[in-house]
Amino acid sequence: MKKKEPVRVTKPTLKIANYLTSLKGVSTWGLQICAETNLGSGSVYSVLDRFEGYGWVESYWEEDNSRRGARRRLYKVTPLGKTALKQLIAEHSPVHVPAEKLKKAQAL
C-alpha cells in the first residue's frame, strides 16, 4: 500500500535518501544506516517506514543462518524509489533553491 500524502522532508530524510541512493541496488540494514549517517535508530527507522509506505524501499528478513545473532531486517530501494529518491535529493539540494527565495532572504 502506497501513501498518497506529501513527503515530509527533514535533514535525516535527506541523509538517508543520499545513503540509500549511494548503495546502487544493494540491500542494507537499519543499524548499518545509523552507523553510516550518524543518525539515531528512532530517526532512521521512522524514515525507512515512511519510504516503505511510499513504495520507495522494500524490506525483508535476512535468511543467512550462518551468521551469529538475531536476524536483520534488510532494506532495498525499489525501481520507483530509485527515481523518487534522486528527485527528492535534487529538489532539496542547496543549489536548487529558487532565486526568488534567495532575494527574499537577502532583503531581510
N, C-alpha and C positions, 0 to 999 in steps of 0.2 A: 504494500500500500504506500503510495507516494503522497507526501504532504503537498498541499496547494498554497500554503501560507508563504509570505515573503521570507527570504533568507535573512536571518539575523547575523550581521557581520560584526565580529569583535576581533581584537588583536589575536586571541587564541585561535579563533576560527581561521584567520589568515595564516597563522603559523602552521597549523595542522594541514590546511589546504596546500601550502607550499611543500611541506614534508611529503604528503601523500603523492603529489604530482612528481616529486623527485624520484619516487620508487619505480616508476615506469612499468607498472603492472605486477610488481612483486608484492606478495602479501606481507603484512606486519601485524604485530600485536600491540595492545594498548600501552603496556608498560615500556615497550620499545619507543613508542611515540612520545611518552612522557620524558624519557631519557634524552631523546634527540632534540626535543623542542624546549626543554626546561620548563614544562608546564606540569601542574599537579594533575592527579588522576581524575579529580572532580571535573576539571575543565575538559580534559581530553575525552573522557567517556561521554560527557553530555554533548560535545560537538560530534563525536562519532555516531551517537544515537540520532542526532538531527540529520547528519549526512545519510545515514541508512534510511531514515524516513523519506528523504528526498529522492532516494534511489541512486545516490552517488557512490555509495560503498555497499558492499555485501559482506556479511560476516558468517563465519562457520567455525566449528570446533576443530582444533588440531587433532590429527589422527596418528601422530608419531608416538607409538607406545614404547619406543626405545629410550626416549628422553625421560629423565627422572623429574618428579614434581608433578604439579597439577597441570591439567590440560589448559592450553591457552586458547582464547578466542582470537581468531585471525581476521583481519580486515583487508579487503582488496577493492580497489577503485573499479567501478563498472565503466563500460563504454560511455554511458550518459554522464557519469561523474567525471571522466577524463575531460570532456568538453566543458562541463559546468564549472569545475574547479579552476581550469585555466581562465575561463571568462571571469569568474569571481576575483581571481588574483589580479587580472588585467584591469578590471573596473575599479579596484581599490588600491592600486599602486600609486605612490606619490606623484608620479608623472602624469597620471590620468586625471588629476584634479582640474575641473574646468576653469578657464581663465576668469570667468565672472566671479567665482568663489574666491579666487586669489585677489582680485581687485577689491572685493568687499572686505576681505580680511586686512588688506593693506590700508584701507580707508579708516579702519577702527583704530 
